[in-house]
Amino acid sequence: MTKKHLILVCFSLVLVSILSFTAMAQDSGIASGAGEFPVVSEPTVLRILLANSEQVSDFNDNAFTQWMEEKTGIDLQIEVVNFQDAQTKLNLVLASGDLPDIIMGFPMTSSLLAQQGSQGVFVPLNDLMATYGYETKRIFETERPHLLPLITSPDGNIYGLPEINECFHCFLSQKMWVYQPWLETLGLAVPTTTAEFEAMLVAFKTQDPNGNGVADEVAFSGSAEGLGGWHNSVDQFLMNSFVFYDRIQHDRLLLIDGQVQAAYAQPGYREGLRYLNSLYAQGLIDPNALIQDNAALLQLGSQMEPHLLGAVTGGWMGTYTEPKTVAQGGEMDKWIAIPPLLGPDGVQTAGYAPWGFNVGRFVVTSAAQHPEVAFRLADLMYSYEGTMRNTFGVPEVDWIIPPDGELGINGEQAAYRTLANWGEGMTNSAWRQTGMTYRTSDFRLSQSAQDQFVEVPLFVASNAMLPYAPAIDTLIPPLTFEGDAASEVTEIQLAVKTYVDEMLVRFITGDANVDAEWDSYLATLDSQGLSRLLELTQAAYNTAVGA
């Protein structure tokens, strides 16, 4: 049996064990059957603690809230917490024991879910799903069964439901963008190898592509890790031509023959450092790219007269240039994303993390007198109509079904089109993605392409990267660390990341010599606990896939 087949068998066994009906389902007898409405026929109140979207004026007096109340018969009483205060509030609530019925939209980890669930603070949802699940069964039995083990705690219980948001371009967000007018001015083709990319940068630097007679061109820039932006550090894209380099889900960890390893300790990473150092030594990497924040990068990339920047890394165009097209007075549509480059040793891959969910976005607590009613609310929010109303607002007011022939982002018949500048300003017609939605990649890409000057080029760019992405069964899924292992992993990760990021800059600039100091670099990683980090991650991975 292959490893892939073993994983699928394990997923199937977990699925059967979790979704099998048992007589233990918590049931106070007031909820209607799965998929039936209203949910209750007698006055019922649910108290919800909700992490706030800052674009919603009032969650209690809100069109989506009112729709759910009318649909279910439940009186929803919502306490709102600002996102910036969410973690503090969550800690206080869990410590005090003064619990609402539902905690929704908070940044919970798998480890926290397992801990609070084992202590009886969070209600297990397995039997509720088996008895009352309609949308949840559709999702976790049929459409996304691979997610089920990933939201299941090691004791076999599900203590929180995820928000599912499969942002296709986010899965492949370690992109490289090139200013197309400079390619055309210099008669250059889109580079396909690291050698061709280097030659392009040399041309950008030395051949005056902006035509002002001054050597002011910045061939390649970015911004420093941790100073804003999104995947803007110079290593993000290029290192994938030397070793699989995931900076999306697991910070630079990878699987080699089923064993968890660190990309930053591999021979390919060393080769990538040599390449980046060579670019830097030739003046092809902007020295500011290693120290500047994203605001400085935006200022550089948005300058138009003269244009200064030739190539840049980033998850989307708005991280390095003003997000306006030429027609809007900007240059965003003059940039193109290039596919992964073929490295000197034949490596050509893309950073890829196709998971698209956030764990524990809907938790039923031990304070709930009617946990089955609370669960039915979550089940409704997963529905297509629930997701549309949550995300976009009222049908025929905030969004419509487009006429036949109107194409979506994916080039197929569009399923919906927003009628306003979605996401701008405050609203009382929707929750703007807060809490629970079920947005698959197909759902997101079926939005009308009309006026989608951001999503369409991101789809095109991501689609060009997809052939170079690893197979999903060769990736490390989101993992759960229990008890002491969780705090130990966090401590080691911080120390290792700090050191790796520091040495990345030193190796690129030549302040440290990658050949002379490689062995001492590896020894320092080991002294900081890298071996232990890999050991703990391997154990969590084995548990996740049933190995």
C-alpha positions as CSV (number, residue, x, y, z in Angstrom):
1,M,0.0,0.0,0.0
2,T,1.4,3.4,-1.0
3,K,1.6,6.2,1.6
4,K,-1.1,8.1,-0.4
5,H,-3.4,5.1,-0.2
6,L,-2.6,4.7,3.5
7,I,-3.5,8.4,4.2
8,L,-6.8,8.0,2.3
9,V,-7.7,4.8,4.3
10,C,-6.9,6.6,7.6
11,F,-9.1,9.6,6.5
12,S,-11.9,7.2,5.7
13,L,-11.6,5.4,9.1
14,V,-11.6,8.8,10.9
15,L,-14.7,9.8,8.9
16,V,-16.6,6.7,9.8
17,S,-15.8,7.0,13.5
18,I,-16.6,10.7,13.7
19,L,-19.8,10.8,11.7
20,S,-21.4,7.5,12.8
21,F,-24.7,8.1,14.7
22,T,-24.6,7.4,18.4
23,A,-27.2,7.7,21.0
24,M,-25.0,10.0,23.0
25,A,-25.8,13.2,21.1
26,Q,-26.6,16.0,23.4
27,D,-30.2,16.9,22.8
28,S,-32.6,19.0,24.8
29,G,-35.4,18.1,22.5
30,I,-36.3,21.6,21.1
31,A,-34.5,21.6,17.8
32,S,-36.1,20.6,14.5
33,G,-34.5,17.9,12.3
34,A,-31.4,18.4,10.2
35,G,-32.0,21.0,7.5
36,E,-35.5,21.8,8.7
37,F,-36.6,25.4,9.6
38,P,-37.4,27.1,11.8
39,V,-35.0,25.5,14.2
40,V,-37.0,26.2,17.3
41,S,-40.7,26.8,17.9
42,E,-40.4,28.3,21.4
43,P,-38.5,31.3,22.5
44,T,-34.8,30.5,22.6
45,V,-31.8,32.8,23.2
46,L,-28.2,32.2,22.1
47,R,-25.5,34.4,23.5
48,I,-22.6,34.9,21.1
49,L,-19.2,36.3,21.7
50,L,-18.0,37.5,18.3
51,A,-14.7,38.8,17.1
52,N,-15.5,41.9,15.1
53,S,-15.1,42.8,11.5
54,E,-14.2,46.5,11.6
55,Q,-16.4,47.1,8.5
56,V,-19.7,46.2,10.3
57,S,-21.6,49.0,12.1
58,D,-23.8,46.8,14.3
59,F,-24.1,43.1,14.5
60,N,-27.3,43.0,16.4
61,D,-29.1,45.4,14.1
62,N,-27.8,43.8,10.9
63,A,-29.6,42.4,7.8
64,F,-27.7,39.1,8.1
65,T,-28.4,38.7,11.8
66,Q,-32.1,39.4,11.2
67,W,-32.2,36.9,8.3
68,M,-30.8,34.2,10.6
69,E,-33.2,35.0,13.4
70,E,-36.2,34.9,11.0
71,K,-35.0,31.7,9.4
72,T,-34.3,29.8,12.7
73,G,-36.6,31.4,15.3
74,I,-33.6,32.0,17.6
75,D,-33.0,35.3,19.4
76,L,-29.3,36.1,18.8
77,Q,-27.7,38.3,21.4
78,I,-24.2,39.3,20.2
79,E,-21.3,40.8,22.2
80,V,-18.7,42.2,19.9
81,V,-14.9,42.3,20.5
82,N,-12.5,44.2,18.3
83,F,-10.0,42.0,16.4
84,Q,-7.1,43.7,18.1
85,D,-8.5,42.7,21.5
86,A,-9.7,39.3,20.5
87,Q,-6.9,37.2,22.0
88,T,-7.0,39.1,25.3
89,K,-10.7,38.8,25.6
90,L,-10.7,35.1,24.8
91,N,-8.1,34.5,27.5
92,L,-10.2,36.4,30.0
93,V,-13.4,34.6,29.2
94,L,-11.8,31.2,29.4
95,A,-10.1,32.0,32.7
96,S,-13.2,33.5,34.3
97,G,-15.6,30.7,33.3
98,D,-18.2,33.3,32.4
99,L,-19.0,31.8,29.1
100,P,-21.4,32.7,26.3
101,D,-23.2,29.9,24.5
102,I,-21.1,30.4,21.3
103,I,-17.6,31.8,20.7
104,M,-17.3,32.7,17.1
105,G,-14.6,34.2,14.9
106,F,-11.7,34.1,17.4
107,P,-8.2,33.1,16.6
108,M,-8.1,29.6,18.2
109,T,-5.4,27.0,17.7
110,S,-5.9,23.3,17.4
111,S,-4.0,22.9,20.6
112,L,-6.3,25.3,22.5
113,L,-9.4,23.4,21.2
114,A,-8.0,20.1,22.3
115,Q,-7.1,21.5,25.7
116,Q,-10.4,23.3,26.4
117,G,-12.4,20.4,25.0
118,S,-10.7,17.8,27.2
119,Q,-11.5,20.0,30.2
120,G,-15.2,20.1,29.3
121,V,-15.2,23.8,28.4
122,F,-15.9,23.3,24.7
123,V,-18.7,20.8,23.7
124,P,-17.8,17.9,21.4
125,L,-19.7,18.3,18.1
126,N,-19.4,14.8,16.7
127,D,-22.8,13.5,17.7
128,L,-24.5,16.8,17.0
129,M,-23.1,16.7,13.5
130,A,-24.3,13.1,13.1
131,T,-27.8,14.0,14.3
132,Y,-28.3,17.6,13.2
133,G,-25.8,18.1,10.4
134,Y,-27.0,18.9,7.0
135,E,-24.6,21.3,5.4
136,T,-21.8,20.0,7.7
137,K,-22.4,16.4,6.4
138,R,-22.3,17.6,2.8
139,I,-19.0,19.4,3.4
140,F,-17.1,16.9,5.6
141,E,-18.6,13.7,4.2
142,T,-18.7,14.5,0.5
143,E,-17.0,17.7,-0.6
144,R,-14.1,18.2,1.8
145,P,-13.5,14.9,3.7
146,H,-9.8,15.6,3.8
147,L,-10.5,18.4,6.3
148,L,-12.2,16.2,8.9
149,P,-9.0,14.7,10.4
150,L,-7.5,18.2,10.5
151,I,-10.3,19.6,12.7
152,T,-10.4,16.5,14.9
153,S,-8.5,16.6,18.2
154,P,-6.3,13.7,19.2
155,D,-9.0,12.3,21.5
156,G,-11.3,11.8,18.5
157,N,-13.6,14.8,19.2
158,I,-14.4,17.9,17.1
159,Y,-14.5,20.9,19.4
160,G,-14.7,23.6,16.9
161,L,-15.9,24.1,13.3
162,P,-13.6,25.9,10.8
163,E,-14.2,28.9,8.6
164,I,-13.5,27.5,5.1
165,N,-12.1,30.1,2.7
166,E,-10.2,28.6,-0.2
167,C,-8.4,31.6,-1.5
168,F,-6.7,30.1,-4.6
169,H,-4.2,32.9,-5.0
170,C,-3.4,32.8,-1.3
171,F,-2.4,29.1,-1.7
172,L,0.3,30.2,-4.1
173,S,1.1,33.6,-2.7
174,Q,4.9,33.6,-2.9
175,K,4.9,35.3,-6.3
176,M,7.4,37.3,-8.4
177,W,6.3,40.3,-10.3
178,V,8.1,42.0,-13.2
179,Y,7.4,45.4,-14.8
180,Q,6.4,44.4,-18.3
181,P,7.1,47.8,-20.1
182,W,10.8,47.3,-19.2
183,L,10.8,43.8,-20.8
184,E,9.3,45.3,-23.9
185,T,11.6,48.3,-24.0
186,L,14.7,46.1,-23.7
187,G,13.3,43.3,-26.0
188,L,13.5,40.7,-23.2
189,A,11.5,37.6,-22.9
190,V,9.9,36.5,-19.6
191,P,12.7,34.7,-17.7
192,T,12.2,30.9,-17.2
193,T,15.5,30.0,-15.4
194,T,17.4,31.6,-12.5
195,A,20.2,32.4,-15.0
196,E,17.7,34.3,-17.3
197,F,16.3,36.1,-14.3
198,E,19.8,37.3,-13.3
199,A,20.4,38.4,-16.9
200,M,17.1,40.3,-16.8
201,L,18.1,42.1,-13.6
202,V,21.5,43.1,-15.1
203,A,19.7,44.6,-18.1
204,F,17.3,46.5,-15.8
205,K,20.2,47.9,-13.9
206,T,22.5,48.8,-16.8
207,Q,20.4,49.6,-19.9
208,D,18.3,52.5,-18.7
209,P,14.8,51.0,-19.3
210,N,13.0,54.0,-17.8
211,G,14.8,56.2,-20.5
212,N,15.7,59.1,-18.3
213,G,19.5,58.8,-18.9
214,V,20.2,58.3,-15.2
215,A,21.3,55.0,-13.6
216,D,18.4,55.2,-11.0
217,E,16.7,51.9,-11.8
218,V,16.2,49.5,-8.9
219,A,16.4,46.1,-10.5
220,F,14.8,44.0,-7.7
221,S,13.4,44.9,-4.3
222,G,11.1,43.8,-1.5
223,S,10.6,44.5,2.2
224,A,12.0,43.0,5.3
225,E,10.2,40.0,7.0
226,G,7.9,41.2,9.8
227,L,7.7,44.8,8.6
228,G,4.3,44.6,6.9
229,G,3.4,43.5,3.4
230,W,2.7,39.9,2.4
231,H,5.4,37.6,1.1
232,N,7.6,40.6,0.1
233,S,11.0,39.3,1.3
234,V,13.4,38.6,-1.5
235,D,13.9,34.9,-0.6
236,Q,10.2,34.0,-0.9
237,F,10.0,33.2,-4.6
238,L,13.5,32.6,-5.7
239,M,14.4,30.0,-3.0
240,N,11.9,27.6,-4.6
241,S,14.3,27.2,-7.5
242,F,16.6,25.4,-5.1
243,V,14.4,23.7,-2.4
244,F,10.7,23.6,-1.6
245,Y,10.3,26.7,0.5
246,D,6.9,27.1,2.2
247,R,6.5,30.4,4.0
248,I,2.7,30.2,3.9
249,Q,1.6,27.4,6.2
250,H,4.7,25.9,8.0
251,D,7.6,28.2,8.2
252,R,10.1,26.6,5.8
253,L,9.4,23.0,6.9
254,L,9.0,20.2,4.3
255,L,8.6,16.5,4.0
256,I,11.4,14.4,2.5
257,D,10.4,10.7,2.2
258,G,7.8,11.2,4.8
259,Q,10.2,12.8,7.3
260,V,9.8,16.4,8.5
261,Q,12.8,18.4,7.7
262,A,13.8,22.1,7.7
263,A,14.3,23.7,4.3
264,Y,16.7,26.2,5.8
265,A,19.1,23.3,6.7
266,Q,19.1,21.6,3.3
267,P,21.9,21.7,0.7
268,G,19.5,23.3,-1.7
269,Y,19.0,26.2,0.6
270,R,22.7,26.7,0.8
271,E,22.8,26.9,-3.0
272,G,19.9,29.4,-2.9
273,L,21.9,31.6,-0.5
274,R,24.8,31.5,-2.9
275,Y,22.6,32.7,-5.7
276,L,21.0,35.5,-3.7
277,N,24.4,36.6,-2.5
278,S,25.6,36.7,-6.1
279,L,22.7,38.9,-7.0
280,Y,23.4,41.2,-4.1
281,A,27.1,41.4,-4.8
282,Q,26.3,42.6,-8.3
283,G,24.0,45.3,-7.0
284,L,20.9,43.6,-8.4
285,I,19.1,43.3,-5.1
286,D,18.2,46.6,-3.5
287,P,20.0,46.9,-0.2
288,N,16.9,48.5,1.3
289,A,14.9,45.4,0.5
290,L,16.5,43.7,3.5
291,I,15.7,46.5,6.0
292,Q,12.8,48.6,4.8
293,D,9.1,48.3,5.8
294,N,6.3,47.8,3.4
295,A,5.4,51.4,3.3
296,A,8.8,52.3,1.9
297,L,8.5,49.5,-0.7
298,L,5.0,50.9,-1.7
299,Q,6.5,54.3,-2.2
300,L,9.2,53.0,-4.4
301,G,6.9,50.8,-6.5
302,S,4.3,53.5,-6.9
303,Q,6.6,56.1,-8.3
304,M,5.7,56.7,-12.0
305,E,7.8,59.6,-13.3
306,P,10.3,58.2,-13.7
307,H,9.4,54.5,-12.9
308,L,12.1,53.0,-10.8
309,L,11.3,49.4,-9.9
310,G,11.8,46.3,-12.2
311,A,11.1,43.2,-10.2
312,V,9.5,42.6,-6.8
313,T,8.2,39.7,-4.7
314,G,4.7,39.9,-3.1
315,G,1.4,38.1,-2.6
316,W,-0.5,40.6,-4.6
317,M,0.1,43.8,-6.5
318,G,-1.1,46.2,-3.8
319,T,1.9,45.2,-1.6
320,Y,4.3,47.1,-3.9
321,T,2.3,49.5,-6.0
322,E,-0.8,51.6,-5.7
323,P,-3.7,49.3,-6.4
324,K,-5.0,51.2,-9.4
325,T,-5.0,50.3,-13.1
326,V,-3.7,52.6,-15.9
327,A,-7.3,53.6,-16.5
328,Q,-7.6,54.5,-12.8
329,G,-4.4,56.5,-12.8
330,G,-2.0,53.8,-11.6
331,E,0.2,51.1,-13.1
332,M,-1.0,47.9,-11.4
333,D,-1.8,46.2,-14.7
334,K,1.6,46.9,-16.1
335,W,3.0,44.2,-13.8
336,I,3.1,40.5,-14.7
337,A,3.7,37.5,-12.4
338,I,6.3,35.0,-13.8
339,P,6.0,31.2,-13.3
340,P,8.6,29.5,-11.0
341,L,12.1,29.5,-12.4
342,L,14.1,26.4,-13.2
343,G,17.1,26.3,-10.9
344,P,20.6,25.1,-11.9
345,D,20.0,21.7,-10.3
346,G,16.6,21.2,-11.9
347,V,14.5,22.3,-9.0
348,Q,11.4,24.3,-10.1
349,T,8.6,24.4,-7.5
350,A,6.2,26.8,-5.9
351,G,5.4,27.6,-2.3
352,Y,2.0,26.0,-1.8
353,A,-0.4,25.6,1.1
354,P,-3.8,24.5,-0.2
355,W,-5.7,24.2,3.1
356,G,-8.0,27.2,3.1
357,F,-9.5,26.9,6.5
358,N,-9.2,28.4,10.0
359,V,-9.8,26.1,12.9
360,G,-12.2,26.7,15.7
361,R,-14.1,29.7,14.3
362,F,-17.3,28.3,15.8
363,V,-17.3,26.8,19.3
364,V,-20.2,25.7,21.5
365,T,-19.4,26.1,25.2
366,S,-20.5,24.1,28.2
367,A,-22.7,27.1,29.1
368,A,-25.1,26.3,26.2
369,Q,-28.4,24.9,27.5
370,H,-29.3,23.9,24.0
371,P,-26.1,22.9,22.2
372,E,-28.1,21.3,19.4
373,V,-29.7,24.7,18.6
374,A,-26.3,26.3,18.6
375,F,-25.0,23.7,16.3
376,R,-27.9,24.2,13.9
377,L,-26.9,27.9,13.6
378,A,-23.4,26.9,12.5
379,D,-24.8,24.5,10.0
380,L,-27.0,27.2,8.5
381,M,-24.0,29.6,8.2
382,Y,-22.3,27.0,6.0
383,S,-25.1,27.1,3.5
384,Y,-24.8,28.8,0.1
385,E,-27.4,31.4,1.0
386,G,-25.9,31.9,4.5
387,T,-22.4,32.4,3.0
388,M,-23.7,34.8,0.4
389,R,-25.6,36.9,2.9
390,N,-22.8,36.9,5.4
391,T,-20.1,37.9,2.9
392,F,-21.9,40.2,0.5
393,G,-25.3,41.2,1.9
394,V,-28.9,41.2,0.7
395,P,-29.7,39.6,-2.6
396,E,-30.9,42.0,-5.4
397,V,-29.6,44.9,-3.2
398,D,-25.9,44.0,-2.6
399,W,-25.5,41.2,-5.2
400,I,-27.3,39.6,-8.1
401,I,-27.2,36.5,-10.2
402,P,-25.6,37.7,-13.5
403,P,-27.2,37.1,-16.9
404,D,-26.2,34.2,-19.1
405,G,-22.9,34.9,-20.9
406,E,-21.4,37.0,-18.1
407,L,-18.2,35.2,-17.2
408,G,-16.6,34.6,-13.8
409,I,-13.0,35.1,-12.7
410,N,-12.4,31.5,-13.8
411,G,-13.7,32.2,-17.3
412,E,-16.9,30.2,-16.8
413,Q,-20.5,31.4,-16.4
414,A,-20.5,33.7,-13.4
415,A,-22.7,32.7,-10.4
416,Y,-22.9,36.1,-8.7
417,R,-21.9,39.7,-9.1
418,T,-21.6,42.3,-6.3
419,L,-23.5,45.6,-6.9
420,A,-21.4,47.9,-4.8
421,N,-17.7,48.4,-4.0
422,W,-17.7,45.4,-1.8
423,G,-15.4,45.7,1.2
424,E,-15.4,49.5,1.2
425,G,-16.9,51.5,4.0
426,M,-19.2,50.4,6.8
427,T,-22.2,48.1,6.4
428,N,-25.2,46.8,8.2
429,S,-26.3,44.5,5.4
430,A,-23.7,41.8,6.0
431,W,-21.1,40.4,8.4
432,R,-18.3,40.8,5.8
433,Q,-17.0,37.2,6.3
434,T,-17.0,37.4,10.1
435,G,-17.5,34.0,11.8
436,M,-18.5,31.2,9.6
437,T,-18.6,30.9,5.8
438,Y,-18.1,28.1,3.3
439,R,-16.2,29.6,0.4
440,T,-14.5,27.0,-1.8
441,S,-12.1,27.9,-4.6
442,D,-14.9,27.3,-7.1
443,F,-17.2,29.6,-5.1
444,R,-14.7,32.4,-5.0
445,L,-13.7,32.1,-8.7
446,S,-17.4,32.0,-9.9
447,Q,-17.7,35.7,-9.0
448,S,-18.3,37.9,-12.0
449,A,-15.1,39.1,-13.6
450,Q,-16.7,42.4,-14.3
451,D,-14.6,45.2,-12.7
452,Q,-12.4,42.6,-11.0
453,F,-9.1,44.2,-11.8
454,V,-7.4,42.5,-8.8
455,E,-8.9,39.0,-8.7
456,V,-8.5,38.2,-12.4
457,P,-4.8,38.8,-12.7
458,L,-4.2,37.0,-9.4
459,F,-6.1,34.0,-10.8
460,V,-4.1,34.1,-14.0
461,A,-0.8,34.4,-12.0
462,S,-1.7,31.6,-9.6
463,N,-2.9,29.3,-12.4
464,A,0.5,29.6,-14.0
465,M,2.2,28.5,-10.8
466,L,-0.1,25.6,-10.1
467,P,1.7,23.1,-12.4
468,Y,4.8,23.5,-10.2
469,A,3.1,23.0,-6.9
470,P,3.8,19.8,-5.0
471,A,1.0,17.1,-4.6
472,I,-1.1,17.7,-1.6
473,D,-0.1,14.3,0.0
474,T,3.5,15.4,0.0
475,L,2.7,18.5,2.1
476,I,2.5,18.9,5.9
477,P,-1.1,19.7,6.8
478,P,-2.1,22.0,9.7
479,L,-1.1,20.2,12.9
480,T,-2.2,20.0,16.5
481,F,0.4,20.0,19.3
482,E,-0.9,18.9,22.7
483,G,-0.1,20.1,26.2
484,D,3.5,20.8,26.9
485,A,4.5,20.0,23.3
486,A,2.5,23.1,22.2
487,S,4.5,25.5,24.4
488,E,7.8,23.8,23.6
489,V,7.2,24.1,19.9
490,T,6.3,27.7,20.2
491,E,9.5,28.5,22.2
492,I,11.8,26.6,19.8
493,Q,10.1,28.1,16.7
494,L,10.7,31.6,17.9
495,A,14.3,31.0,18.6
496,V,15.0,29.2,15.4
497,K,13.1,31.7,13.2
498,T,14.9,34.6,14.7
499,Y,18.2,33.1,14.0
500,V,17.4,31.8,10.5
501,D,16.0,35.3,9.5
502,E,19.1,37.0,10.9
503,M,21.5,34.6,9.1
504,L,19.4,34.9,5.9
505,V,20.2,38.6,5.7
506,R,23.8,38.1,6.7
507,F,24.4,35.4,4.1
508,I,22.7,37.4,1.3
509,T,24.8,40.5,2.1
510,G,28.0,38.6,2.6
511,D,28.3,39.7,6.2
512,A,28.5,35.9,6.8
513,N,30.2,33.6,4.3
514,V,27.8,30.7,3.4
515,D,30.6,28.4,2.6
516,A,32.9,29.1,5.5
517,E,30.2,29.3,8.1
518,W,27.6,26.7,7.0
519,D,28.7,24.1,9.5
520,S,28.6,26.5,12.4
521,Y,25.2,27.7,11.2
522,L,23.8,24.1,11.3
523,A,25.4,23.6,14.7
524,T,23.8,26.7,16.1
525,L,20.4,25.5,14.8
526,D,20.9,22.2,16.5
527,S,21.8,24.0,19.8
528,Q,18.6,26.0,19.6
529,G,16.5,22.9,19.4
530,L,15.9,22.3,15.7
531,S,16.2,18.5,16.1
532,R,13.6,18.7,18.9
533,L,11.3,20.9,16.8
534,L,11.5,18.4,13.9
535,E,10.8,15.5,16.4
536,L,7.7,17.1,17.8
537,T,6.4,18.2,14.4
538,Q,7.0,14.6,13.1
539,A,4.9,13.2,15.9
540,A,2.1,15.6,15.2
541,Y,2.3,14.8,11.5
542,N,2.2,11.1,12.2
543,T,-0.9,11.6,14.3
544,A,-2.6,13.8,11.7
545,V,-2.2,11.2,8.9
546,G,-2.5,8.1,11.0
547,A,1.0,6.9,10.3
